[in-house]
Structure formats: C-alpha cells, structure tokens
Amino acid sequence: MTDVRQLFADLTCAIEDLHGIAVEGQAPNLSPDIQLCLLTSISAGLNSMCGLVTRLTNTVSELHP
C-alpha cells in the first residue's frame, strides 16, 4: 500500500513542476519550437497528474471504504 502523504507530496511536486513550465512559457520572444516543447511538457505533466490523482483516490478509498 502506498502512503497517502507521499502521494500528496508527489502531486505537489508535479503541480510545482507544471507551474515552473507555465512561468517559463510567459517569457518574451520564445520560438515556436520552444513554445511547442513547453506545451508538450505541460500535456505530459497533466497526464501524469491524472494518474497520481487516480492512485490517490484509490488509496484513500481503500483506507476508508
């Protein structure tokens, strides 16, 4: 069984990573290639976060049926 606190910590890290990418995307004069790279990173991060949220939901549900 995975620790709920660890899953919340993992989710926090993922959110912070995406925040950093979003801030980086606000920089002036980014090339379209860099913008696309940042968007790809955000998309992958969101997909990963969905998996974390699912794991967290399942873990909490198992602990409190």
Legacy VTK file of the C-alpha trace (Angstrom):
# vtk DataFile Version 3.0
C-alpha trace
ASCII
DATASET POLYDATA
POINTS 65 float
0.000 0.000 0.000
1.226 3.492 -0.838
1.334 6.182 1.797
-1.319 8.854 1.190
1.020 11.588 2.396
3.640 10.519 -0.144
1.098 10.607 -2.956
0.074 14.134 -1.930
3.763 15.098 -1.869
4.215 13.618 -5.350
1.179 15.541 -6.567
2.543 18.756 -5.057
5.851 18.247 -6.868
4.045 17.672 -10.154
1.969 20.831 -9.683
5.098 22.843 -8.874
6.856 21.471 -11.961
3.939 22.469 -14.176
3.864 25.899 -12.567
7.522 26.362 -13.466
6.887 25.345 -17.056
3.910 27.718 -17.298
6.013 30.585 -15.932
8.767 29.762 -18.418
6.179 29.917 -21.206
5.492 33.548 -20.342
8.983 34.612 -21.351
9.086 37.073 -24.219
10.340 36.070 -27.643
10.094 32.298 -27.246
10.430 30.496 -30.537
7.512 28.392 -31.716
9.661 25.285 -31.191
10.221 26.164 -27.540
6.545 27.006 -27.063
5.580 23.626 -28.510
8.116 21.889 -26.286
6.699 23.617 -23.211
3.143 22.706 -24.218
4.187 19.094 -24.735
5.743 19.082 -21.274
2.588 20.532 -19.745
0.431 17.950 -21.510
2.624 15.080 -20.315
2.648 16.517 -16.799
-1.135 16.814 -16.713
-1.500 13.216 -17.872
0.895 12.126 -15.144
-1.023 14.144 -12.569
-4.267 12.443 -13.606
-2.612 9.126 -12.850
-1.453 10.393 -9.465
-4.937 11.645 -8.617
-6.387 8.267 -9.582
-3.855 6.443 -7.408
-4.561 8.816 -4.550
-8.315 8.382 -4.899
-7.991 4.606 -4.992
-5.673 4.561 -1.989
-7.954 6.759 0.102
-10.992 4.714 -0.965
-9.269 1.519 0.157
-8.453 3.046 3.522
-11.955 4.424 4.040
-14.417 2.154 2.191
LINES 1 66
65 0 1 2 3 4 5 6 7 8 9 10 11 12 13 14 15 16 17 18 19 20 21 22 23 24 25 26 27 28 29 30 31 32 33 34 35 36 37 38 39 40 41 42 43 44 45 46 47 48 49 50 51 52 53 54 55 56 57 58 59 60 61 62 63 64
